[in-house]
Amino acid sequence: MNTIANKTLSQIVTEHYGAARVFEKWGLDFCCRGKRALNEACFEKGAPLAQVFADLEEVLGAQNTAQGPDFSSLSITELADYIVRVHHGYIRLCGPQTFNYVAKVASKHGDRFPHLRDIHLLFGELLQELAEHMAKEEKILFPRMKQLERNDLTGTPGDFLLVPVSVMEDDHELAGGLMTQIRVLASDYRTPEGAGGTHRLALAALRAFEEDLHQHVHLENNILFPKALRRFAEQSC
């Protein structure tokens, strides 16, 4: 585990996808801030390195017996299609459902739990941002990446990928910031005393949404985008 302490969070999750669950547990951002070494990230967060190691050993041992997906081995097209099918599909299906749960509890219990109204507004803003983000990826960036993989770069400018990738990474930062605000307001999704069934459901849905968003952004920031940019650099030489 001394070796893994010096690896970056994104590298660890890329090599061992199950590590994402451990990083979620300890609040270690492996998607937008995944370039930090594990020991550095634990120090910044105040997470006990020995316990994080113990959790990783347990998860990685289980993953070795049940091999998880190797996303780094997928082609650019395969990975882009997977992201659209699984993660964009999740947002489009579960985003409105989660929003409705939050809207219901904010309407009924907003006087008792005022932070629910803020969560409702922030989550609505997040869904709008993600809708625009997914449209840009599906209409502009991912088609360009597939064009790149077909070796069809005739007449393409030097910023063919650099500009849209930079825009997507900025979008990820914005979405991550909104999700962090929601988690803080929701006290890490802990159920407050006296909360009813719908309140519990809303918090569980928000937690699941954040976990999926982290995996989604990790696949793009740390695997898909670097792979496409390397391919573009090779073909542009």
Backbone as JSON, one array per atom type, in Angstrom:
{
  "sequence": "MNTIANKTLSQIVTEHYGAARVFEKWGLDFCCRGKRALNEACFEKGAPLAQVFADLEEVLGAQNTAQGPDFSSLSITELADYIVRVHHGYIRLCGPQTFNYVAKVASKHGDRFPHLRDIHLLFGELLQELAEHMAKEEKILFPRMKQLERNDLTGTPGDFLLVPVSVMEDDHELAGGLMTQIRVLASDYRTPEGAGGTHRLALAALRAFEEDLHQHVHLENNILFPKALRRFAEQSC",
  "N": [[0.82, -1.22, 0.0], [2.14, 1.15, 0.33], [3.1, 1.9, -2.14], [0.77, 2.54, -3.56], [-0.01, 4.79, -2.21], [1.35, 6.89, -3.31], [0.32, 7.11, -5.79], [-1.94, 8.8, -8.05], [-5.33, 9.82, -7.33], [-7.08, 9.54, -9.52], [-5.66, 7.74, -11.12], [-5.66, 5.46, -9.49], [-8.41, 4.82, -9.38], [-8.89, 4.39, -12.07], [-7.35, 2.1, -12.51], [-8.41, 0.38, -10.6], [-11.54, 0.09, -10.29], [-13.33, -0.24, -8.23], [-12.29, 1.2, -6.15], [-13.45, 3.66, -6.14], [-15.68, 3.63, -4.48], [-14.56, 3.65, -1.94], [-13.27, 6.12, -1.94], [-15.48, 7.78, -2.2], [-16.67, 7.32, 0.27], [-14.87, 8.56, 2.04], [-14.88, 11.13, 1.16], [-13.1, 11.94, -0.85], [-12.18, 13.57, -3.67], [-12.09, 12.2, -6.69], [-12.55, 12.75, -9.3], [-12.81, 15.54, -10.46], [-10.63, 16.55, -9.05], [-8.68, 14.68, -9.31], [-5.97, 14.44, -9.83], [-4.3, 14.56, -7.67], [-2.01, 12.99, -5.39], [-2.73, 10.04, -3.45], [-1.93, 10.08, -0.71], [-1.54, 12.82, -0.34], [-4.13, 13.83, -0.85], [-5.58, 12.64, 1.24], [-4.37, 13.87, 3.43], [-5.09, 16.57, 3.0], [-7.86, 16.38, 3.26], [-8.12, 15.43, 5.79], [-8.51, 12.78, 6.25], [-8.02, 9.58, 7.71], [-5.14, 7.98, 6.84], [-4.3, 5.32, 7.25], [-6.73, 3.98, 7.72], [-8.06, 4.45, 5.34], [-6.36, 3.0, 3.64], [-6.88, 0.42, 4.66], [-9.58, 0.1, 3.96], [-9.32, 0.22, 1.19], [-7.78, -2.08, 0.7], [-9.62, -4.07, 1.36], [-11.69, -3.63, -0.53], [-10.31, -3.8, -2.99], [-9.31, -6.36, -2.86], [-11.67, -7.85, -3.05], [-12.42, -7.04, -5.58], [-10.48, -8.2, -7.16], [-11.24, -10.83, -7.23], [-13.64, -10.68, -8.5], [-13.7, -9.51, -11.42], [-13.74, -6.16, -12.4], [-15.01, -3.67, -14.75], [-12.78, -2.79, -17.4], [-12.15, 0.13, -18.25], [-10.15, 1.61, -19.44], [-9.26, 0.09, -21.52], [-11.12, 0.27, -23.5], [-12.13, 1.46, -26.74], [-12.08, 4.84, -28.06], [-14.57, 5.45, -29.22], [-16.17, 3.37, -28.15], [-16.06, 3.94, -25.41], [-17.14, 6.54, -25.3], [-19.73, 5.99, -26.23], [-20.58, 4.29, -24.19], [-20.62, 6.06, -22.0], [-22.66, 7.83, -22.79], [-24.83, 6.06, -22.97], [-25.0, 4.87, -20.37], [-24.37, 6.82, -18.27], [-25.31, 9.38, -19.15], [-27.83, 8.49, -19.71], [-28.65, 7.76, -17.13], [-28.78, 10.26, -15.82], [-30.84, 11.49, -17.27], [-32.98, 9.83, -16.71], [-33.06, 9.45, -13.84], [-32.56, 11.97, -12.81], [-34.87, 13.81, -13.1], [-36.67, 12.35, -11.47], [-35.41, 12.41, -8.96], [-35.38, 15.17, -8.56], [-38.13, 15.63, -8.3], [-38.68, 14.28, -5.9], [-37.18, 15.86, -4.1], [-38.42, 18.33, -4.48], [-40.95, 17.78, -3.48], [-40.52, 17.25, -0.7], [-39.38, 19.66, 0.03], [-41.47, 21.4, -0.38], [-43.4, 20.47, 1.44], [-42.06, 20.33, 3.9], [-40.41, 22.46, 4.16], [-40.52, 24.63, 5.92], [-39.78, 23.55, 8.36], [-37.35, 22.38, 7.74], [-35.41, 24.39, 6.42], [-33.21, 24.33, 4.67], [-33.84, 22.56, 2.69], [-35.2, 23.91, 0.69], [-33.18, 25.39, -0.49], [-31.59, 23.32, -1.46], [-33.35, 22.27, -3.33], [-33.46, 24.36, -5.25], [-30.74, 24.47, -6.04], [-30.34, 21.88, -7.06], [-32.07, 21.88, -9.21], [-30.79, 23.82, -10.78], [-28.42, 22.43, -11.26], [-29.35, 20.23, -12.82], [-30.2, 21.59, -15.12], [-27.76, 22.64, -16.02], [-26.38, 20.23, -16.52], [-27.97, 19.14, -18.54], [-27.47, 20.88, -20.69], [-24.75, 20.47, -20.89], [-24.56, 17.71, -21.6], [-25.8, 17.8, -24.09], [-23.94, 19.31, -25.57], [-21.78, 17.56, -25.54], [-22.83, 15.31, -26.9], [-23.56, 16.34, -29.37], [-21.39, 17.76, -30.34], [-18.65, 17.31, -29.16], [-18.29, 14.43, -28.78], [-18.96, 13.35, -31.39], [-16.8, 14.52, -32.8], [-14.65, 13.23, -31.6], [-15.13, 10.62, -32.44], [-14.83, 10.95, -35.16], [-12.12, 11.52, -35.17], [-11.14, 9.02, -34.39], [-11.69, 7.59, -36.65], [-9.71, 8.42, -38.26], [-10.16, 10.69, -39.76], [-9.35, 13.56, -40.34], [-9.14, 15.63, -42.1], [-8.66, 18.95, -42.94], [-9.25, 19.9, -40.39], [-9.13, 22.21, -37.66], [-6.44, 23.3, -35.39], [-7.47, 23.52, -32.83], [-9.43, 21.67, -32.7], [-10.14, 19.61, -30.89], [-9.18, 20.58, -28.45], [-10.46, 22.97, -27.53], [-13.32, 22.27, -27.17], [-12.96, 20.19, -25.25], [-11.79, 21.57, -23.13], [-13.92, 23.25, -22.45], [-15.8, 21.34, -21.6], [-14.49, 20.33, -19.35], [-14.52, 22.59, -17.72], [-17.28, 22.75, -17.35], [-17.62, 20.44, -15.83], [-16.35, 21.17, -13.45], [-18.09, 23.17, -12.58], [-20.5, 21.72, -12.24], [-19.65, 19.89, -10.3], [-19.13, 21.64, -8.2], [-21.71, 22.6, -7.6], [-22.91, 20.21, -6.78], [-21.42, 19.65, -4.53], [-22.16, 21.77, -2.85], [-24.8, 21.03, -2.42], [-24.47, 18.59, -1.06], [-23.23, 19.48, 1.29], [-25.23, 21.14, 2.39], [-27.09, 19.15, 2.84], [-25.97, 17.79, 4.89], [-24.11, 15.69, 4.36], [-25.94, 13.86, 3.49], [-27.13, 12.67, 5.65], [-29.85, 11.45, 7.51], [-32.11, 13.6, 9.02], [-33.4, 13.94, 12.38], [-36.74, 12.98, 12.81], [-37.43, 12.98, 10.15], [-39.45, 12.04, 7.37], [-40.59, 9.29, 5.23], [-40.43, 10.05, 2.47], [-38.59, 12.1, 2.63], [-36.29, 10.69, 3.42], [-36.01, 9.12, 1.16], [-35.49, 11.07, -0.78], [-32.97, 12.02, 0.06], [-31.44, 9.69, -0.21], [-31.63, 9.36, -2.96], [-30.31, 11.65, -3.87], [-27.71, 11.15, -2.92], [-27.06, 8.85, -4.42], [-27.17, 9.98, -6.96], [-25.03, 11.78, -6.88], [-22.87, 10.0, -6.58], [-22.97, 8.6, -9.01], [-22.48, 10.74, -10.74], [-19.85, 11.41, -10.07], [-18.47, 9.1, -10.96], [-19.05, 9.27, -13.67], [-17.84, 11.75, -14.43], [-15.21, 11.12, -13.82], [-14.63, 9.11, -15.75], [-14.67, 10.64, -18.06], [-12.9, 12.92, -17.62], [-10.49, 11.68, -16.83], [-9.97, 9.42, -18.37], [-11.31, 9.21, -21.01], [-11.0, 11.85, -22.24], [-8.13, 12.38, -22.01], [-7.22, 10.19, -23.57], [-8.3, 10.71, -26.12], [-7.11, 13.19, -26.68], [-4.41, 12.48, -26.75], [-4.45, 10.8, -28.98], [-5.18, 12.65, -30.95], [-2.95, 14.35, -30.91], [-0.99, 12.59, -31.83], [-1.87, 12.07, -34.45], [-1.71, 14.54, -35.53], [0.9, 15.09, -35.9]],
  "CA": [[0.0, 0.0, 0.0], [3.0, 2.33, 0.25], [3.17, 2.29, -3.55], [-0.49, 3.16, -3.96], [-0.12, 6.09, -1.56], [1.95, 7.9, -4.17], [-0.43, 7.19, -7.04], [-3.02, 9.78, -8.02], [-6.66, 9.25, -7.14], [-7.64, 9.13, -10.81], [-4.95, 6.54, -11.55], [-6.12, 4.33, -8.68], [-9.77, 4.44, -9.8], [-8.78, 3.85, -13.42], [-6.82, 0.73, -12.41], [-9.23, -0.4, -9.67], [-12.75, 0.91, -10.29], [-14.0, -0.35, -6.93], [-11.75, 2.2, -5.22], [-14.34, 4.83, -6.13], [-16.56, 3.54, -3.3], [-13.77, 4.07, -0.78], [-13.05, 7.57, -2.02], [-16.77, 8.4, -1.89], [-16.87, 7.21, 1.72], [-14.01, 9.5, 2.75], [-15.0, 12.46, 0.58], [-11.91, 12.24, -1.66], [-12.64, 13.9, -5.03], [-11.22, 11.53, -7.66], [-12.91, 13.11, -10.68], [-12.32, 16.88, -10.81], [-9.35, 16.8, -8.39], [-8.07, 13.36, -9.28], [-4.52, 14.44, -10.11], [-3.56, 14.57, -6.4], [-1.62, 11.69, -4.84], [-3.63, 9.58, -2.39], [-1.52, 10.57, 0.61], [-1.79, 14.27, -0.31], [-5.57, 14.05, -0.76], [-6.0, 12.28, 2.59], [-3.89, 14.92, 4.33], [-5.92, 17.77, 2.81], [-9.22, 16.12, 3.73], [-8.11, 14.99, 7.18], [-8.92, 11.38, 6.29], [-6.94, 8.74, 8.27], [-4.54, 7.23, 5.75], [-4.29, 3.89, 7.58], [-8.07, 3.43, 7.54], [-8.32, 4.46, 3.89], [-5.64, 1.84, 3.13], [-7.6, -0.79, 5.06], [-10.78, 0.02, 3.13], [-8.89, -0.1, -0.17], [-7.38, -3.49, 0.66], [-10.84, -4.89, 1.37], [-12.4, -3.47, -1.8], [-9.49, -4.28, -4.1], [-9.26, -7.81, -2.76], [-12.93, -8.35, -3.6], [-12.45, -6.77, -7.02], [-9.59, -9.15, -7.83], [-11.96, -12.09, -7.43], [-14.75, -10.38, -9.42], [-13.06, -8.49, -12.24], [-14.58, -5.06, -12.82], [-14.79, -3.22, -16.13], [-11.5, -2.14, -17.7], [-12.53, 1.21, -19.15], [-9.0, 2.12, -20.18], [-9.03, -0.75, -22.7], [-12.14, 0.55, -24.51], [-11.8, 2.46, -27.75], [-12.71, 6.15, -27.84], [-15.99, 5.33, -29.57], [-16.84, 2.49, -27.19], [-16.2, 4.62, -24.12], [-18.11, 7.63, -25.47], [-21.07, 5.39, -26.31], [-20.9, 3.8, -22.84], [-20.96, 7.22, -21.16], [-23.98, 8.31, -23.2], [-25.86, 5.06, -22.64], [-25.12, 4.59, -18.94], [-24.37, 7.98, -17.38], [-26.29, 10.36, -19.64], [-29.13, 7.86, -19.5], [-28.98, 7.84, -15.7], [-29.18, 11.64, -15.51], [-32.14, 11.77, -17.89], [-34.01, 9.03, -16.04], [-33.12, 9.63, -12.39], [-32.52, 13.39, -12.45], [-36.22, 14.33, -12.83], [-37.25, 11.65, -10.33], [-34.8, 12.97, -7.75], [-35.87, 16.54, -8.44], [-39.5, 15.58, -7.8], [-38.61, 13.93, -4.47], [-36.69, 17.03, -3.36], [-39.46, 19.35, -4.56], [-42.06, 17.39, -2.6], [-40.18, 17.45, 0.71], [-39.14, 21.09, 0.24], [-42.78, 22.04, -0.31], [-44.13, 20.04, 2.63], [-41.3, 20.43, 5.15], [-39.43, 23.55, 4.04], [-40.52, 25.48, 7.12], [-39.05, 22.84, 9.42], [-35.98, 22.15, 7.23], [-35.27, 25.43, 5.38], [-32.15, 24.02, 3.7], [-34.41, 21.79, 1.59], [-35.54, 24.83, -0.4], [-31.93, 25.7, -1.19], [-31.21, 22.12, -2.21], [-34.26, 22.2, -4.47], [-33.0, 25.33, -6.26], [-29.42, 24.07, -6.54], [-30.44, 20.67, -7.87], [-32.66, 22.31, -10.48], [-29.71, 24.46, -11.54], [-27.51, 21.37, -11.68], [-29.95, 19.48, -13.92], [-30.16, 22.44, -16.31], [-26.36, 22.66, -16.46], [-26.03, 18.92, -17.06], [-28.68, 18.97, -19.81], [-26.71, 21.62, -21.69], [-23.45, 19.79, -21.0], [-24.73, 16.47, -22.36], [-26.09, 18.15, -25.48], [-22.67, 19.71, -26.2], [-20.97, 16.36, -25.76], [-23.42, 14.41, -27.88], [-23.68, 16.98, -30.68], [-20.13, 18.37, -30.8], [-17.38, 16.69, -28.77], [-18.18, 12.99, -29.05], [-18.81, 13.13, -32.84], [-15.43, 14.86, -33.21], [-13.78, 12.16, -31.14], [-15.33, 9.46, -33.31], [-14.19, 11.34, -36.42], [-10.7, 11.34, -34.92], [-10.82, 7.59, -34.37], [-11.77, 7.12, -38.04], [-8.58, 9.04, -38.98], [-10.76, 11.63, -40.72], [-9.02, 14.88, -39.79], [-8.87, 16.55, -43.2], [-9.16, 20.32, -42.8], [-9.65, 20.24, -39.02], [-8.22, 23.19, -37.04], [-5.64, 22.82, -34.27], [-8.27, 23.49, -31.6], [-10.52, 20.74, -33.01], [-10.55, 18.97, -29.63], [-8.74, 21.28, -27.25], [-11.46, 23.93, -27.04], [-14.48, 21.62, -26.54], [-12.56, 19.46, -24.05], [-11.62, 22.57, -22.06], [-15.27, 23.68, -22.06], [-16.41, 20.25, -20.84], [-13.85, 20.27, -18.03], [-15.08, 23.7, -16.94], [-18.63, 22.33, -16.97], [-17.49, 19.47, -14.74], [-16.04, 21.93, -12.23], [-19.32, 23.84, -12.16], [-21.43, 20.71, -11.74], [-19.11, 19.37, -9.05], [-19.33, 22.65, -7.16], [-23.12, 22.59, -7.22], [-23.18, 18.98, -6.05], [-20.79, 19.79, -3.21], [-23.04, 22.63, -2.05], [-25.97, 20.23, -2.04], [-24.07, 17.62, -0.03], [-22.99, 20.22, 2.54], [-26.54, 21.51, 2.92], [-27.78, 17.93, 3.25], [-25.18, 17.15, 5.97], [-23.61, 14.42, 3.83], [-27.11, 13.01, 3.25], [-27.6, 12.03, 6.88], [-31.27, 11.69, 7.73], [-32.34, 14.33, 10.28], [-34.42, 13.38, 13.27], [-38.11, 13.35, 12.47], [-37.66, 12.96, 8.7], [-40.36, 11.01, 6.9], [-40.13, 8.37, 4.2], [-40.05, 10.75, 1.24], [-37.36, 12.83, 2.94], [-35.22, 9.7, 3.36], [-35.87, 8.74, -0.25], [-34.85, 12.19, -1.49], [-31.55, 12.04, 0.42], [-30.81, 8.52, -0.83], [-31.54, 9.62, -4.4], [-29.25, 12.65, -4.06], [-26.43, 10.47, -2.72], [-26.82, 8.0, -5.59], [-26.92, 10.86, -8.1], [-23.66, 12.29, -6.77], [-21.93, 8.91, -6.84], [-22.94, 8.36, -10.45], [-21.84, 11.89, -11.38], [-18.4, 11.28, -9.86], [-17.97, 8.08, -11.88], [-19.24, 9.85, -15.0], [-16.8, 12.76, -14.66], [-13.92, 10.41, -13.83], [-14.44, 8.46, -17.05], [-14.38, 11.66, -19.07], [-11.7, 13.72, -17.32], [-9.27, 10.92, -16.56], [-9.73, 8.34, -19.34], [-11.72, 9.52, -22.39], [-10.39, 13.07, -22.76], [-6.7, 12.2, -22.27], [-7.01, 9.25, -24.67], [-8.6, 11.4, -27.38], [-6.1, 14.23, -26.91], [-3.18, 11.8, -27.18], [-4.66, 10.35, -30.36], [-5.15, 13.83, -31.81], [-1.56, 14.8, -31.0], [-0.26, 11.64, -32.69], [-2.29, 12.21, -35.84], [-1.41, 15.89, -36.01], [2.36, 15.22, -36.11]],
  "C": [[0.85, 1.27, 0.0], [3.1, 2.84, -1.18], [1.92, 3.04, -3.96], [-0.66, 4.54, -3.33], [0.4, 7.21, -2.43], [1.29, 7.98, -5.54], [-1.52, 8.25, -6.91], [-4.36, 9.08, -7.83], [-7.23, 8.74, -8.45], [-6.97, 7.86, -11.32], [-5.44, 5.31, -10.79], [-7.5, 3.87, -9.14], [-9.75, 3.86, -11.21], [-8.31, 2.39, -13.39], [-7.71, -0.18, -11.58], [-10.54, 0.36, -9.46], [-13.48, 0.87, -8.95], [-13.48, 0.64, -5.9], [-12.63, 3.43, -5.13], [-15.24, 4.82, -4.9], [-15.83, 4.0, -2.04], [-13.58, 5.58, -0.79], [-14.34, 8.33, -1.76], [-16.98, 8.43, -0.38], [-16.1, 8.28, 2.47], [-14.02, 10.9, 2.15], [-13.79, 12.9, -0.22], [-12.33, 12.39, -3.12], [-11.68, 13.31, -6.05], [-11.53, 11.92, -9.1], [-12.33, 14.46, -11.05], [-10.96, 17.19, -10.18], [-8.55, 15.5, -8.27], [-6.58, 13.31, -9.52], [-3.68, 14.51, -8.83], [-3.19, 13.14, -6.0], [-2.55, 11.33, -3.68], [-3.22, 10.14, -1.03], [-1.75, 12.07, 0.75], [-3.27, 14.56, -0.12], [-6.08, 13.73, 0.64], [-5.58, 13.35, 3.59], [-4.77, 16.16, 4.23], [-7.31, 17.59, 3.41], [-9.26, 15.79, 5.22], [-8.59, 13.56, 7.33], [-7.76, 10.53, 6.8], [-6.39, 7.79, 7.21], [-4.57, 5.72, 6.02], [-5.66, 3.26, 7.36], [-8.46, 3.42, 6.08], [-7.61, 3.27, 3.24], [-6.39, 0.55, 3.43], [-8.85, -0.98, 4.2], [-10.42, -0.35, 1.7], [-8.49, -1.57, -0.29], [-8.59, -4.4, 0.59], [-11.53, -4.84, 0.02], [-11.6, -4.07, -2.95], [-9.33, -5.79, -4.05], [-10.51, -8.45, -3.33], [-12.96, -8.16, -5.11], [-11.57, -7.75, -7.78], [-10.27, -10.48, -8.09], [-13.16, -11.9, -8.35], [-14.31, -9.2, -10.28], [-14.05, -7.42, -12.68], [-14.27, -4.63, -14.24], [-13.45, -2.52, -16.28], [-11.76, -1.05, -18.73], [-11.36, 1.72, -19.97], [-8.72, 1.31, -21.44], [-10.06, -0.48, -23.81], [-11.62, 1.56, -25.53], [-12.49, 3.78, -27.4], [-14.2, 6.06, -28.11], [-16.75, 4.49, -28.56], [-17.06, 3.21, -25.86], [-17.18, 5.77, -24.21], [-19.53, 7.09, -25.51], [-21.51, 4.86, -24.94], [-21.35, 4.95, -21.95], [-22.36, 7.73, -21.5], [-25.06, 7.34, -22.73], [-26.08, 4.95, -21.13], [-25.28, 5.87, -18.12], [-25.3, 9.09, -17.86], [-27.7, 9.79, -19.46], [-29.59, 7.94, -18.06], [-29.47, 9.24, -15.35], [-30.58, 11.92, -16.05], [-33.27, 11.01, -17.21], [-34.16, 9.43, -14.57], [-33.08, 11.08, -11.95], [-33.9, 13.95, -12.16], [-36.89, 13.65, -11.64], [-36.72, 12.22, -9.01], [-35.28, 14.38, -7.5], [-37.28, 16.56, -7.86], [-39.54, 15.21, -6.31], [-38.22, 15.15, -3.64], [-37.75, 18.12, -3.35], [-40.6, 19.05, -3.58], [-41.72, 17.66, -1.14], [-39.9, 18.92, 1.01], [-40.46, 21.83, 0.39], [-43.49, 21.72, 1.01], [-43.4, 20.37, 3.93], [-40.27, 21.55, 5.12], [-39.4, 24.47, 5.24], [-39.7, 24.86, 8.24], [-37.58, 22.64, 9.04], [-35.72, 23.13, 6.1], [-34.22, 25.11, 4.32], [-32.69, 23.22, 2.51], [-34.77, 22.69, 0.41], [-34.29, 25.19, -1.2], [-31.46, 24.51, -2.02], [-32.06, 21.98, -3.47], [-33.8, 23.13, -5.59], [-31.67, 24.9, -6.87], [-29.51, 22.84, -7.43], [-31.1, 20.98, -9.22], [-31.63, 22.97, -11.37], [-28.73, 23.42, -12.08], [-28.07, 20.59, -12.87], [-29.95, 20.29, -15.21], [-28.75, 22.48, -16.89], [-25.98, 21.34, -17.12], [-26.74, 18.66, -18.39], [-27.92, 19.66, -20.94], [-25.37, 20.95, -21.95], [-23.56, 18.53, -21.86], [-25.01, 16.76, -23.82], [-24.81, 18.54, -26.22], [-21.79, 18.49, -26.47], [-21.52, 15.52, -26.9], [-23.48, 15.01, -29.28], [-22.34, 17.48, -31.23], [-18.92, 17.5, -30.46], [-17.29, 15.22, -29.14], [-18.15, 12.69, -30.54], [-17.41, 13.48, -33.34], [-14.45, 13.78, -32.79], [-13.91, 10.92, -32.02], [-14.74, 9.72, -34.7], [-12.68, 11.14, -36.31], [-10.32, 9.87, -34.99], [-10.92, 6.97, -35.76], [-10.62, 7.66, -38.89], [-9.06, 10.02, -40.05], [-10.56, 13.05, -40.2], [-8.75, 15.91, -40.88], [-9.5, 17.92, -42.94], [-9.58, 20.7, -41.4], [-8.65, 21.22, -38.42], [-7.47, 22.59, -35.85], [-6.41, 22.72, -32.97], [-9.5, 22.58, -31.75], [-11.06, 20.06, -31.76], [-10.25, 19.8, -28.4], [-9.8, 22.2, -26.68], [-12.67, 23.22, -26.44], [-14.14, 20.82, -25.29], [-12.41, 20.42, -22.88], [-12.97, 23.05, -21.54], [-15.94, 22.61, -21.2], [-15.81, 20.14, -19.44], [-14.32, 21.41, -17.13], [-16.49, 23.38, -16.47], [-18.58, 21.35, -15.79], [-17.2, 20.16, -13.41], [-17.3, 22.59, -11.68], [-20.3, 22.85, -11.55], [-20.96, 20.14, -10.41], [-19.29, 20.35, -7.9], [-20.76, 22.71, -6.68], [-23.45, 21.37, -6.38], [-22.58, 19.04, -4.65], [-21.63, 20.67, -2.3], [-24.25, 21.86, -1.55], [-25.61, 19.27, -0.91], [-23.83, 18.3, 1.31], [-24.31, 20.61, 3.19], [-27.29, 20.3, 3.48], [-27.02, 17.17, 4.33], [-24.71, 15.76, 5.56], [-24.73, 13.38, 3.72], [-27.52, 12.21, 4.48], [-29.05, 12.42, 7.12], [-31.48, 12.42, 9.05], [-33.44, 13.67, 11.1], [-35.8, 13.89, 12.86], [-38.41, 13.35, 10.99], [-38.56, 11.8, 8.33], [-39.77, 10.18, 5.78], [-39.67, 9.05, 2.93], [-38.77, 11.54, 1.43], [-36.16, 11.87, 2.85], [-34.94, 9.3, 1.92], [-35.15, 9.82, -1.05], [-33.35, 12.22, -1.2], [-30.81, 10.86, -0.21], [-30.63, 8.74, -2.33], [-30.45, 10.64, -4.71], [-27.87, 12.01, -3.91], [-26.08, 9.62, -3.95], [-26.49, 8.84, -6.82], [-25.49, 11.38, -8.07], [-22.64, 11.21, -7.08], [-21.83, 8.62, -8.33], [-22.24, 9.5, -11.18], [-20.32, 11.82, -11.22], [-17.8, 10.25, -10.81], [-18.0, 8.58, -13.32], [-18.1, 10.81, -15.32], [-15.41, 12.11, -14.67], [-13.66, 9.78, -15.19], [-14.08, 9.46, -18.13], [-13.05, 12.35, -18.8], [-10.42, 12.89, -17.34], [-9.0, 9.78, -17.53], [-10.06, 8.8, -20.77], [-10.99, 10.74, -22.95], [-8.89, 12.9, -22.99], [-6.42, 11.26, -23.44], [-7.24, 9.93, -26.01], [-7.55, 12.47, -27.69], [-4.76, 13.63, -27.33], [-3.29, 11.35, -28.63], [-4.59, 11.52, -31.33], [-3.73, 14.34, -32.0], [-0.75, 13.9, -31.92], [-0.6, 11.85, -34.16], [-1.96, 13.57, -36.41], [0.08, 16.07, -36.32], [2.71, 15.11, -37.6]]
}
